Amino acid sequence: MQSAQAATHLIANLPSANGVWTHLHPMPGALADGDMPAGEVSLVVEQGLIRWIGAGDAVPAAYAALPRFDGGGALLTPGLVDCHTHLVYGGQRANEFAMRLADASYEEVAKAGGGIVSSVRATREDDEDTLFASAARRLEELLAEGVCAIEIKSGYGLALEHERKQLRVARRLGEAYGVTVRTTFLGAHALPPEYAGRSQDYIDVVCNEMLPALAAEGLVDAVDVFCERIGFSLAETEQVFKAAKALGLPVKLHAEQLSDMGGSALAARYGALSCDHIEHLSAEGIATMKAAGTVAVLLPGAYYTLRDTHLPPIQALRDAGVPMAVSTDHNPGTSPALSLLLMANMACTLFRLTVPEALVGITRNAALALGLQDTHGTIGVGRPANFVLWGVQEASELAYWFGQRPVRTVVRQGRVAV
């Protein structure tokens, strides 16, 4: 487990060059590009907030006596945000990797008893402490790479007690590791075996029993659905959205991954924070997402693992001005990825994002996809201190290298992680 010390520091000796400021600061409340000094930069972090940013030789006298943390000329960016993960689960599904290599499709794996239901069995068998221990090891990998906020979905319990177990573990992880965790209820992830052939009955339980109970316990920050041929229909998805809206909870959607179900347009009409996967996203979906301010979350790890060939409509999203985020989609079946920087690289190489788009995708836009834009994703005076110092010369290296960990220092929730 990572240790941390309270951060009331003058953090100095940071370069302002390399274009990183241009790419990562264009939001209200963030430092304006034109205000950035030409030479060495210093920040003052006090009581968890950034109190001042400016030239290294112009630190106000009121802060001059603070303990000085030498940044060593490291590159500064906002802390990374992993906005789509299924981090808490039992077991693993390496056997499915072999099945796919033998040309089994996603649907064929599911019909053979694999897929999500396989993880449901393993998750139901594990107790809370066992789930915590396994998820903690995975979380540590992400934190070591500079993640300062993460979404963790349920969806491998598919029964009240087991969904509760997953969400409780997610909350415990945030408390134990001092990282911002947003929990998402994904009870409508798959049809559990005991409801085979009774999809509507299960959705009724999700909406009328599971979601109200878990929301009342303070375990739910958002609600998601897997809207797909092998998941849930548009009508069932809308029923879940209505239940979430009645409880004042924002919605998200696994949308248009395997086919165009029209889920993105539906989600956007409900003001969805994000629509995720979206390889088969339509022009109508793009227009509706743009109007609603819904973020398009790109998940290149799943695209790669499934050996998909149907690219998301990146240029159309770019032309429409829909914000694009990038995430690991960490899950045991289709994206066993524990590197957000690798996902940035894959978003560039597989999806043809530019480096600035990829970096914004794992910071500012990822925070927006979680409703965390006021606390994460950008750096500015008065904002919480969530940022990373990197041992690289220029921002493009963050999407260029893979297989190495260039983090030098992480300041997370106003604390210096050691």
C-alpha positions in Angstrom: 0.0 0.0 0.0 1.3 3.4 -0.8 2.4 5.8 1.9 1.8 9.5 1.7 2.6 12.7 3.5 0.5 15.8 3.9 1.4 18.3 1.1 1.9 21.8 2.3 4.8 22.6 0.0 6.5 24.9 -2.4 7.0 22.6 -5.4 9.7 24.2 -7.6 11.9 23.6 -10.6 9.3 22.6 -13.2 9.7 23.6 -16.9 6.9 25.5 -18.6 8.0 24.5 -22.1 7.1 21.5 -24.3 3.6 22.5 -25.1 2.0 20.5 -22.2 0.3 23.6 -20.9 -1.4 24.3 -24.2 -2.8 20.8 -24.3 -3.9 20.4 -20.7 -5.1 23.8 -19.5 -8.0 25.2 -21.6 -10.8 24.9 -19.0 -12.3 27.6 -16.9 -10.5 27.8 -13.6 -7.2 26.4 -15.0 -4.2 28.6 -15.6 -4.4 30.4 -18.9 -1.7 29.5 -21.5 -0.8 33.1 -21.9 -0.1 33.5 -18.2 2.5 30.8 -18.1 6.0 32.1 -17.4 8.8 31.3 -19.8 11.3 29.9 -17.4 11.1 27.7 -14.3 7.7 27.3 -12.7 6.7 26.8 -9.1 3.5 25.7 -7.5 2.3 26.2 -3.9 0.2 23.3 -2.5 -1.4 24.2 0.8 -4.1 22.2 2.7 -4.6 20.1 -0.4 -5.2 22.9 -2.8 -3.0 24.7 -5.4 -2.7 28.2 -4.0 -0.3 29.8 -6.4 1.4 29.0 -9.8 4.0 31.2 -11.3 7.7 31.9 -12.1 10.2 30.2 -9.9 11.8 33.5 -8.9 8.5 35.3 -8.1 7.1 33.1 -5.3 5.1 35.4 -2.9 6.8 36.1 0.4 3.9 34.5 2.3 4.9 31.1 0.8 8.7 31.4 0.7 9.2 29.6 4.0 7.2 26.5 3.0 9.1 23.2 2.7 10.6 23.1 -0.8 10.1 20.1 -3.0 12.5 20.1 -5.9 10.7 18.9 -9.1 14.1 18.4 -10.8 12.9 19.9 -14.0 10.2 17.2 -14.3 7.3 17.6 -16.8 4.0 18.5 -15.0 0.6 17.3 -16.0 -2.7 16.8 -14.3 -3.2 13.4 -12.6 -4.4 10.7 -14.9 -8.1 9.6 -14.8 -9.1 6.1 -15.6 -12.8 6.6 -16.4 -14.0 3.1 -17.2 -12.9 0.0 -15.3 -14.3 -3.2 -13.9 -11.5 -3.5 -11.3 -13.3 -5.6 -8.7 -13.9 -9.2 -9.6 -13.1 -12.8 -8.8 -10.9 -15.2 -10.8 -9.6 -14.5 -14.3 -10.5 -15.6 -17.9 -7.2 -16.4 -19.6 -8.8 -19.4 -21.2 -11.1 -17.1 -23.3 -8.0 -15.5 -24.8 -7.1 -18.9 -26.2 -10.7 -19.4 -27.4 -10.5 -16.1 -29.3 -7.2 -17.1 -30.8 -9.0 -20.1 -32.2 -11.5 -17.7 -33.8 -14.3 -17.9 -31.3 -16.4 -14.7 -31.4 -17.4 -12.6 -28.4 -20.9 -14.1 -28.7 -19.6 -17.7 -29.0 -17.5 -17.3 -25.9 -20.6 -16.1 -24.0 -22.8 -18.9 -25.3 -20.2 -21.5 -24.2 -20.5 -20.4 -20.6 -17.7 -18.0 -20.6 -17.8 -14.2 -20.8 -19.3 -12.1 -18.1 -21.2 -15.0 -16.4 -17.9 -16.8 -15.8 -16.7 -13.8 -13.8 -20.1 -13.7 -12.0 -19.5 -17.2 -10.7 -16.0 -16.4 -9.4 -17.1 -13.1 -7.9 -20.0 -14.6 -6.0 -17.6 -17.2 -4.6 -15.2 -14.7 -3.2 -15.8 -12.8 0.1 -15.3 -9.1 0.4 -11.8 -9.3 1.8 -10.6 -11.6 -1.0 -12.0 -9.3 -3.6 -10.4 -6.3 -1.9 -7.0 -8.0 -1.9 -7.1 -8.9 -5.6 -8.4 -5.5 -6.7 -5.8 -3.7 -4.5 -3.0 -5.3 -6.4 -4.5 -4.2 -9.7 -5.1 -0.7 -8.4 -1.5 -0.3 -7.2 -0.4 -0.9 -10.8 -2.6 2.0 -12.0 -1.6 4.3 -9.2 2.1 3.8 -9.8 1.5 5.1 -13.3 0.0 8.4 -12.1 -3.7 7.7 -11.8 -5.4 10.1 -9.4 -9.1 9.2 -10.1 -10.7 6.0 -11.2 -14.2 4.7 -11.9 -15.0 1.2 -10.6 -18.1 -0.6 -11.9 -20.1 -3.4 -10.3 -21.7 -5.9 -12.7 -20.1 -9.2 -11.7 -22.5 -9.9 -8.8 -25.8 -9.6 -10.6 -27.6 -10.1 -7.2 -28.1 -7.6 -4.5 -25.7 -9.1 -2.0 -22.9 -9.5 -4.5 -23.4 -6.2 -6.3 -23.2 -4.6 -2.8 -20.0 -6.5 -2.1 -18.3 -5.2 -5.2 -19.4 -1.6 -4.5 -18.3 -1.8 -0.9 -14.9 -3.0 -2.0 -14.6 -0.1 -4.4 -15.4 2.4 -1.6 -12.8 0.7 0.6 -10.1 1.0 -2.1 -10.6 4.7 -2.3 -10.3 5.1 1.4 -7.3 2.8 1.8 -5.3 4.3 -1.1 -6.2 8.0 -0.9 -7.5 8.0 -4.5 -10.8 9.4 -5.8 -13.1 6.5 -6.7 -16.3 6.9 -8.5 -18.6 3.9 -8.2 -20.9 2.9 -11.0 -23.8 0.4 -10.6 -23.8 -2.0 -13.6 -26.4 -4.5 -12.4 -27.7 -4.6 -16.0 -24.4 -6.1 -17.3 -25.6 -9.5 -18.2 -28.5 -11.9 -17.4 -27.6 -14.1 -14.4 -28.2 -17.8 -14.9 -31.1 -17.9 -12.5 -33.0 -15.5 -14.7 -32.3 -17.3 -18.0 -35.2 -16.5 -20.4 -36.6 -13.9 -18.0 -34.8 -10.7 -18.9 -37.7 -8.4 -18.0 -38.0 -10.0 -14.6 -34.4 -9.3 -13.9 -34.5 -5.7 -15.1 -37.5 -5.2 -12.7 -35.3 -6.5 -9.8 -32.4 -4.2 -10.9 -34.7 -1.1 -11.0 -37.1 -1.8 -8.1 -34.8 -3.6 -5.6 -31.1 -3.5 -6.3 -30.6 0.1 -7.4 -32.8 1.8 -4.7 -31.2 -0.3 -1.9 -27.6 0.4 -3.0 -28.3 4.1 -3.7 -29.8 4.4 -0.2 -26.5 2.9 1.3 -24.5 5.6 -0.5 -22.7 3.1 -2.7 -23.7 4.4 -6.2 -22.3 7.5 -8.0 -23.6 6.6 -11.4 -25.6 3.9 -13.3 -24.5 2.0 -16.4 -26.1 -0.6 -18.7 -24.7 -3.0 -21.3 -27.0 -2.2 -24.2 -26.2 -4.8 -26.9 -27.6 -7.9 -28.6 -26.1 -10.1 -26.0 -26.9 -7.6 -23.2 -30.1 -5.6 -22.8 -32.5 -4.0 -25.2 -33.2 -0.3 -25.7 -36.5 -0.6 -23.8 -34.8 -2.3 -20.9 -32.0 0.2 -20.9 -34.5 3.1 -20.7 -36.2 1.4 -17.8 -32.9 1.5 -15.9 -32.3 5.1 -16.9 -35.7 6.1 -15.6 -35.0 4.4 -12.3 -31.6 6.2 -12.0 -33.2 9.5 -12.9 -35.8 9.1 -10.2 -33.0 8.6 -7.7 -31.1 11.6 -9.0 -28.2 9.5 -10.3 -26.4 10.2 -13.6 -26.2 7.6 -16.3 -23.6 6.1 -18.6 -23.8 3.4 -21.3 -21.8 0.5 -22.8 -23.0 1.5 -26.3 -22.6 0.4 -29.9 -19.6 -1.9 -29.2 -20.8 -4.9 -31.3 -23.6 -3.3 -33.3 -25.6 -0.1 -33.7 -28.4 -0.4 -31.2 -29.1 3.3 -31.0 -28.1 3.3 -27.3 -25.9 6.3 -27.5 -28.7 8.5 -28.7 -31.0 7.2 -26.0 -28.3 7.7 -23.3 -27.6 11.3 -24.5 -31.3 12.1 -24.3 -31.0 11.2 -20.6 -28.0 13.5 -20.2 -25.5 10.7 -20.0 -22.0 11.5 -18.7 -20.5 9.2 -21.3 -21.1 6.6 -23.9 -18.3 4.0 -24.0 -16.9 1.7 -26.7 -19.0 3.2 -29.6 -17.2 1.4 -32.4 -20.6 1.3 -34.3 -21.7 4.8 -33.3 -24.1 6.4 -35.8 -24.3 10.0 -37.1 -27.5 10.4 -35.1 -25.7 9.2 -31.9 -22.9 11.7 -32.5 -25.3 14.6 -32.9 -27.3 13.7 -29.9 -24.1 13.3 -27.8 -22.8 16.6 -28.9 -26.1 18.4 -28.0 -26.1 16.7 -24.5 -22.4 17.3 -23.8 -21.9 13.5 -23.5 -18.3 12.2 -23.6 -17.2 9.5 -26.0 -15.1 7.1 -24.1 -12.7 5.1 -26.3 -11.5 1.7 -25.1 -8.7 0.5 -27.3 -7.8 -2.3 -25.0 -11.0 -4.1 -25.7 -10.8 -3.3 -29.4 -7.3 -4.9 -29.5 -8.1 -7.9 -27.4 -11.2 -8.8 -29.4 -9.2 -8.2 -32.6 -11.9 -5.9 -33.8 -11.6 -4.2 -37.2 -14.5 -1.7 -37.0 -13.0 1.6 -35.9 -14.9 4.1 -33.9 -15.9 7.2 -36.0 -13.0 9.3 -34.7 -13.0 11.9 -37.5 -16.8 12.4 -37.2 -16.5 12.8 -33.4 -13.6 15.2 -33.9 -15.6 17.2 -36.5 -18.6 17.4 -34.3 -16.6 18.5 -31.3 -17.6 15.6 -29.1 -15.0 15.3 -26.3 -13.1 12.0 -26.5 -11.8 10.2 -23.4 -9.5 7.1 -23.3 -9.6 4.4 -20.6 -8.3 1.0 -19.8 -11.7 -0.7 -19.5 -9.8 -3.1 -17.2 -11.8 -6.3 -17.0 -10.9 -10.0 -16.9 -12.3 -10.9 -20.2 -11.8 -8.4 -22.9 -9.2 -5.8 -21.6 -6.9 -7.1 -18.9 -5.0 -3.8 -19.2 -3.3 -2.1 -16.2 -1.6 0.8 -18.0 -3.4 3.9 -19.0 -0.4 5.2 -20.8 -0.4 2.1 -23.0 -4.0 2.9 -23.8 -3.0 6.4 -24.8 -0.4 4.9 -27.2 -3.0 2.4 -28.6 -5.6 5.2 -29.0 -3.0 7.0 -31.2 -1.8 3.9 -33.1 -5.1 2.1 -33.5 -7.6 4.9 -33.5 -5.4 7.7 -35.0 -5.8 10.1 -32.2 -3.2 12.9 -32.1 -0.9 12.9 -29.1 -2.7 16.0 -27.6 -6.1 14.3 -28.0 -4.8 11.2 -26.3 -3.3 13.2 -23.4 -6.5 15.2 -22.9 -8.4 11.9 -23.2 -6.7 10.5 -20.1 -6.9 13.7 -18.1 -9.5 16.5 -18.8 -12.0 14.6 -20.9 -11.8 11.5 -18.7 -12.6 13.6 -15.6 -15.5 15.1 -17.5 -16.8 11.5 -18.2 -17.0 11.0 -14.5 -18.4 14.4 -13.6 -15.1 15.2 -11.8 -14.2 18.2 -14.0 -14.1 20.5 -10.9 -11.5 18.5 -9.1 -9.5 16.5 -11.6 -8.1 16.7 -15.1 -6.7 20.2 -15.1 -4.3 22.3 -13.0 -5.2 25.7 -11.7 -5.1 28.0 -8.7 -7.9 27.1 -6.2 -8.2 23.5 -7.6 -7.4 20.4 -5.6 -3.8 19.2 -6.0 -4.0 16.2 -8.3 -1.0 16.1 -10.6 2.0 14.1 -11.7 5.7 15.0 -12.3 7.2 12.9 -15.1 10.8 12.1 -15.9 10.5 12.9 -19.6 11.5 15.8 -21.8 8.3 16.4 -23.6 4.6 15.5 -23.3 4.5 13.3 -26.5 6.8 10.8 -24.7 3.8 9.9 -22.4 2.0 8.4 -25.5 5.2 7.3 -27.2 6.9 4.9 -24.7 5.3 1.7 -23.6 6.7 -0.8 -21.2 8.3 1.8 -18.9 7.0 3.8 -16.1 8.2 7.5 -16.3 6.4 8.7 -13.2 8.7 10.7 -10.8 6.2 12.0 -8.2 2.4 11.9 -7.8 0.5 14.4 -5.8 -2.9 12.9 -5.2 -5.7 14.5 -3.2 -3.2 17.1 -2.0 -0.8 14.5 -0.7 2.6 13.5 -2.0 2.7 9.8 -2.8 6.0 8.2 -2.0 
